[in-house]
Amino acid sequence: MIGGACDTKARAPTFSESQLQGNLMAIDPTGGHPAMDYGEHIRTYDAFIRGTMIVIVLIAVVLLGMLFFLVP
């Protein structure tokens, strides 16, 4: 093996629900820069995820509309 051994038993870190606080992205601000606005970062990420889901649903609706109205 090149570069050393491979750890096949690596585990993803576990977080409690209080750490996630409704978000799927966990941020640990203790090691970050003091000028970083983590609250705004989380709000932006949540808005991005919400917008992405809305776009996916709209695309699905358009495709279903095309299926029913354009296919003879």
C-alpha positions in Angstrom: 0.0 0.0 0.0 1.3 3.4 -0.9 1.7 6.0 1.9 0.8 3.8 4.9 -2.0 1.8 6.3 -5.6 2.5 5.5 -8.0 2.7 8.5 -11.1 0.9 7.3 -12.8 1.2 10.7 -12.9 5.0 10.7 -16.2 6.4 12.1 -18.0 9.6 11.4 -18.1 11.9 14.5 -21.4 11.7 16.4 -23.2 14.8 17.6 -26.0 15.1 20.1 -29.2 16.9 19.1 -28.3 19.9 21.3 -25.2 20.4 19.3 -27.0 20.3 15.9 -29.9 22.5 17.0 -32.0 21.6 14.0 -29.2 22.0 11.5 -27.6 19.2 9.5 -24.3 21.0 9.4 -22.4 21.0 12.7 -20.1 23.9 13.3 -17.6 24.1 16.2 -16.9 27.8 16.7 -14.3 27.2 19.4 -11.4 26.8 17.0 -12.5 29.4 14.5 -11.5 33.0 14.0 -13.2 35.4 16.4 -14.3 37.7 13.6 -16.3 34.8 11.9 -20.1 35.3 12.3 -21.3 31.7 12.8 -24.9 32.7 13.3 -25.0 34.4 9.9 -23.1 31.4 8.3 -25.8 29.0 9.6 -28.6 31.2 8.4 -27.0 31.4 5.0 -26.6 27.7 4.8 -30.2 27.0 5.9 -31.4 29.5 3.2 -29.3 27.7 0.6 -30.7 24.3 1.5 -34.3 25.6 1.6 -33.8 27.3 -1.8 -32.3 24.1 -3.3 -35.2 22.1 -2.1 -37.7 24.6 -3.6 -35.9 24.5 -6.9 -35.9 20.7 -6.9 -39.7 20.6 -6.2 -40.4 23.2 -8.9 -38.3 21.2 -11.5 -40.3 18.1 -10.5 -43.6 19.9 -11.0 -42.5 21.2 -14.4 -41.4 17.8 -15.5 -44.7 16.2 -14.4 -46.6 19.0 -16.2 -44.6 18.3 -19.3 -45.4 14.6 -19.0 -49.2 15.1 -18.6 -49.6 18.0 -21.1 -47.0 17.4 -23.8 -47.0 13.6 -24.2 -49.9 12.4 -26.3 
